[in-house]
Amino acid sequence: MPDLAQQLEAHKGCMTLMDLKETLGVSYDTVYKWVRECSLPATKIAGTYWIDPQLAARWWREHSTTLAKPPARSAKEVHVT
C-alpha cells in the first residue's frame, strides 16, 4: 500500500481541499487552516482552492511528522483543581 505522499503524487489533476482532506484523513477545517496559514501551497480561483498534488506530496513529506505531535500546552492552559 502506498504511503500518503505517494497517493498524492498518483492523483491526476489538481486537488480541491475536499480531495486532500479525504486522502489525508483529516478534517476540512484542518486543510483550510494549513492553506490560510500559508503553509500548504494552494491557488484560489473563483472561490475554490486548488492544490498541485506534487506540491502537496512534497509538503506532506516535510510536515507530516510535526503535524502528528500534539501542541505543547502552556502553564496558563493547565488548570489544577
C-alpha positions in Angstrom: 0.0 0.0 0.0 1.5 3.4 -1.0 2.1 6.0 1.7 0.1 9.2 1.7 2.7 11.2 -0.2 2.7 8.5 -2.9 -1.1 8.6 -3.0 -1.0 12.3 -3.5 1.6 12.0 -6.3 -0.6 9.4 -8.1 -3.6 11.8 -8.1 -4.4 13.0 -11.6 -5.0 16.8 -12.0 -5.3 19.4 -9.3 -6.9 18.7 -6.0 -9.5 20.6 -4.0 -9.4 20.9 -0.2 -12.1 18.2 -0.1 -9.9 15.8 -2.2 -6.9 16.5 0.1 -9.0 16.0 3.2 -10.2 12.6 2.1 -6.7 11.5 1.0 -5.0 12.6 4.3 -7.9 11.6 6.6 -8.1 15.0 8.3 -10.9 17.5 8.6 -11.7 20.1 6.0 -11.0 22.8 8.6 -7.5 21.4 9.2 -6.7 21.5 5.5 -8.2 25.0 5.2 -6.1 26.2 8.2 -2.9 24.9 6.5 -3.7 26.8 3.4 -4.7 30.0 5.3 -1.5 29.9 7.3 0.4 29.9 4.0 2.0 26.6 4.9 0.3 24.4 2.3 0.7 25.9 -1.3 -2.7 26.4 -3.0 -4.2 28.7 -5.6 -7.6 30.3 -5.2 -9.6 30.5 -8.4 -13.2 31.7 -8.4 -13.6 30.9 -4.7 -12.1 27.4 -4.8 -8.7 26.5 -3.6 -6.7 24.2 -6.0 -3.6 22.2 -4.9 -1.0 20.6 -7.1 -0.7 17.0 -5.9 3.1 17.0 -6.4 3.5 20.1 -4.2 1.1 18.6 -1.7 3.1 15.4 -1.6 6.3 17.4 -1.0 4.6 19.5 1.7 3.3 16.3 3.4 6.8 14.7 3.5 8.2 17.9 5.0 5.4 18.4 7.6 3.8 15.1 8.4 6.0 14.3 11.4 5.5 17.7 13.1 1.7 17.6 12.4 1.3 14.4 14.3 2.6 15.9 17.5 0.1 17.4 19.9 0.7 21.1 20.6 2.6 22.0 23.7 0.4 23.3 26.5 1.4 26.5 28.3 1.2 26.9 32.0 -1.8 29.1 31.5 -3.7 26.3 29.9 -3.1 23.8 32.7 -5.9 24.0 35.3 -5.3 22.3 38.6 -8.4 21.6 40.7 
